[in-house]
Each structure stands twice: as structure tokens, then as C-alpha cells.
Amino acid sequence: MAKQVILVAQIFTGILLIGLVLLQGKGGGLGTAFGGSGGVYQSKRGVERIMLITTVIVAALFLALSIASVS
């Protein structure tokens, strides 16, 4: 029973995580990691910041559920 609850929660958080990543604004990608953009050091504000924090929390929850489902 507990494994089924973990599986359903993992599926839900996975779908939520995919949605959150797709909703985020387009960044510079890997090209900015090697000196492509001057706006790299700007802080995120407003909705972007909330989306970033929510994405990190959901990703951590998904990771925890994935580890819990293995053991």
C-alpha cells in the first residue's frame, strides 16, 4: 500500500516538475556558461523567483520520492 502511494506521488511530482520547467522563461542555455551573456548575474524577481524556488522544492521532493521508492 505504501509503495502505491509513493508511486502515485512520484508520478504527480514528475508531471508537476515537467510543467514547471516548461513554464520557465527561456535562458541562454549552455552558451552563456562560457561567457555569452552579460545578464547572467542579475537576480530573479517576482514570478521568476517564485517559479525557481517552487521548481527546486518539487525537484527535491521528486528526488526524495525516487530514493524512497527504491528502498
PEVENMO-V632316 format. One record per backbone hydrogen bond with DSSP energy under -1.0 kcal/mol. NH is the residue of the N-H (numbers start at 1). CO is the residue of the C=O. If there is no record, write none. Layout:
nh:NH co:CO
nh:NH co:CO
//
This chain:
nh:5 co:1
nh:6 co:2
nh:7 co:3
nh:8 co:4
nh:9 co:5
nh:10 co:6
nh:11 co:7
nh:12 co:8
nh:13 co:9
nh:14 co:10
nh:15 co:11
nh:16 co:12
nh:17 co:13
nh:18 co:14
nh:19 co:15
nh:20 co:16
nh:21 co:17
nh:22 co:18
nh:23 co:19
nh:35 co:32
nh:42 co:39
nh:48 co:45
nh:50 co:46
nh:51 co:47
nh:52 co:48
nh:53 co:49
nh:54 co:50
nh:55 co:51
nh:56 co:52
nh:57 co:53
nh:58 co:54
nh:59 co:55
nh:60 co:56
nh:61 co:57
nh:62 co:58
nh:63 co:59
nh:64 co:60
nh:65 co:61
nh:66 co:62
nh:67 co:63
nh:68 co:64
nh:69 co:65
nh:71 co:67
//
